[in-house]
Amino acid sequence: MFKLLQNKFATIADNWFKKKASISEKNYFTNVYGLARTLLAIGILIPLIFDSKFTIFPLHLLEINRARGIDFLNSINIFFLFDYEYFFLAKSIAILILVFVVLGITPRWTGILHWWITFSYFTATGLPEGGDQINSILTFLLIPITLLDSRSNHWFAPETSNRYKNYTAHLVFLIIQIQMAVIYFHAATEKIYKLDLWLDGTALYYWLNDSVFGMSEWLANLINPIINVPFILSMLTWGVFIFELILSAALFMDQNSKRKLLKYAVLFHFLIILFHGLVSFFFAMSGGLLLYLIPKNLNLKIPFKEPQPESILN
């Protein structure tokens, strides 16, 4: 009996050490996480470029947001550093930093700056949405990865790394994966216990026809005849939170299942753009999904001068 237990513990220990050795050999500083950073940056870049300060930073709401929150964090918020008449300076600096991130320039230096802009935007804007908060959280969690990334551009092939950097990156990406799983689990379960309309299968009708976040008129004319059928409406409504539960469970899925799920998850969030117009939310969640569902030690095949490993898209 003792010999059997001894062999069992020896097998477990051997497998554990093999797994640790495997982690240490994987280089996580690839353009997969670089693409995620780019998508996150685009999510904030779009409203900064295309919306006026009066829309996303109305003065009365800006002053309210400036007066609340943590004093230190407010003191470093880029959108609180300038008077309103010079607000274009803060906006220009933020756009420039985000463009650098999109282009992949020196992630070691732009990582903290990226979080600075996303956090500043989320806490200062008068029109915050869930995607802005997620963007702020993910860019904060990515800071350790970017500080350890010695590449001149996050689109380039991975450089030689060491096991300590790889362990750190693995741990951070695991935390991000858990965060994404919690987001989807909360989104699904909250629907059930907060609003009876999700349980009776009618919530989607009211959200799609909401006066603020609902469909445009031309789309409503196409979709409403379909969702006016009770059975179809119920299946679509329940399908939303069932799919979110599946996404939360992806944390425990094998890599092949995650890869298959990715395209459906991106399509799901694209439909949210189509029906609700939440563009920034799409880019924030797409960036998060890449970090959640795609192996970070694999490289996308992108035609840069730097040599690229085998594509994960084959």
Secondary structure as the mmCIF struct_conf table of DSSP 4:
data_model
#
loop_
_struct_conf.conf_type_id
_struct_conf.id
_struct_conf.beg_label_comp_id
_struct_conf.beg_label_asym_id
_struct_conf.beg_label_seq_id
_struct_conf.end_label_comp_id
_struct_conf.end_label_asym_id
_struct_conf.end_label_seq_id
HELX_RH_AL_P HELX_RH_AL_P1 PHE A 2 GLU A 25
BEND BEND1 THR A 30 THR A 30
HELX_RH_AL_P HELX_RH_AL_P2 ASN A 31 PHE A 50
BEND BEND2 ASP A 51 ASP A 51
HELX_RH_AL_P HELX_RH_AL_P3 LYS A 53 ILE A 56
BEND BEND3 PHE A 57 PHE A 57
HELX_RH_AL_P HELX_RH_AL_P4 LEU A 59 ALA A 67
BEND BEND4 ARG A 68 GLY A 69
HELX_RH_AL_P HELX_RH_AL_P5 ASP A 71 ILE A 76
HELX_RH_3T_P HELX_RH_3T_P1 ILE A 78 PHE A 80
BEND BEND5 LEU A 81 PHE A 82
HELX_RH_3T_P HELX_RH_3T_P2 TYR A 84 TYR A 86
HELX_RH_AL_P HELX_RH_AL_P6 PHE A 87 LEU A 103
TURN_TY1_P TURN_TY1_P1 GLY A 104 GLY A 104
STRN STRN1 ILE A 105 ILE A 105
HELX_RH_AL_P HELX_RH_AL_P7 PRO A 107 ALA A 124
BEND BEND6 GLY A 126 LEU A 127
HELX_RH_AL_P HELX_RH_AL_P8 GLY A 130 LEU A 141
TURN_TY1_P TURN_TY1_P2 LEU A 142 LEU A 142
HELX_RH_AL_P HELX_RH_AL_P9 ILE A 143 LEU A 148
BEND BEND7 SER A 152 SER A 152
STRN STRN2 ASN A 153 ASN A 153
TURN_TY1_P TURN_TY1_P3 HIS A 154 TRP A 155
BEND BEND8 PHE A 156 PHE A 156
HELX_LH_PP_P HELX_LH_PP_P1 ALA A 157 THR A 160
HELX_RH_AL_P HELX_RH_AL_P10 ARG A 163 LYS A 194
HELX_RH_AL_P HELX_RH_AL_P11 ASP A 196 LEU A 199
TURN_TY1_P TURN_TY1_P4 ASP A 200 GLY A 201
HELX_RH_AL_P HELX_RH_AL_P12 ALA A 203 LEU A 208
TURN_TY1_P TURN_TY1_P5 ASN A 209 ASN A 209
TURN_TY1_P TURN_TY1_P6 SER A 211 PHE A 213
BEND BEND9 GLY A 214 GLY A 214
HELX_RH_AL_P HELX_RH_AL_P13 GLU A 217 ILE A 227
TURN_TY1_P TURN_TY1_P7 ASN A 228 ASN A 228
BEND BEND10 VAL A 229 VAL A 229
HELX_RH_AL_P HELX_RH_AL_P14 PRO A 230 ALA A 249
HELX_RH_3T_P HELX_RH_3T_P3 ALA A 250 PHE A 252
BEND BEND11 MET A 253 MET A 253
HELX_RH_AL_P HELX_RH_AL_P15 GLN A 255 HIS A 276
HELX_RH_AL_P HELX_RH_AL_P16 VAL A 279 LEU A 293
BEND BEND12 ILE A 294 ILE A 294
TURN_TY1_P TURN_TY1_P8 LYS A 296 ASN A 297
BEND BEND13 LEU A 298 LEU A 298
STRN STRN3 ASN A 299 ASN A 299
BEND BEND14 LYS A 305 GLU A 306
STRN STRN4 SER A 311 SER A 311
TURN_TY1_P TURN_TY1_P9 ILE A 312 LEU A 313
#
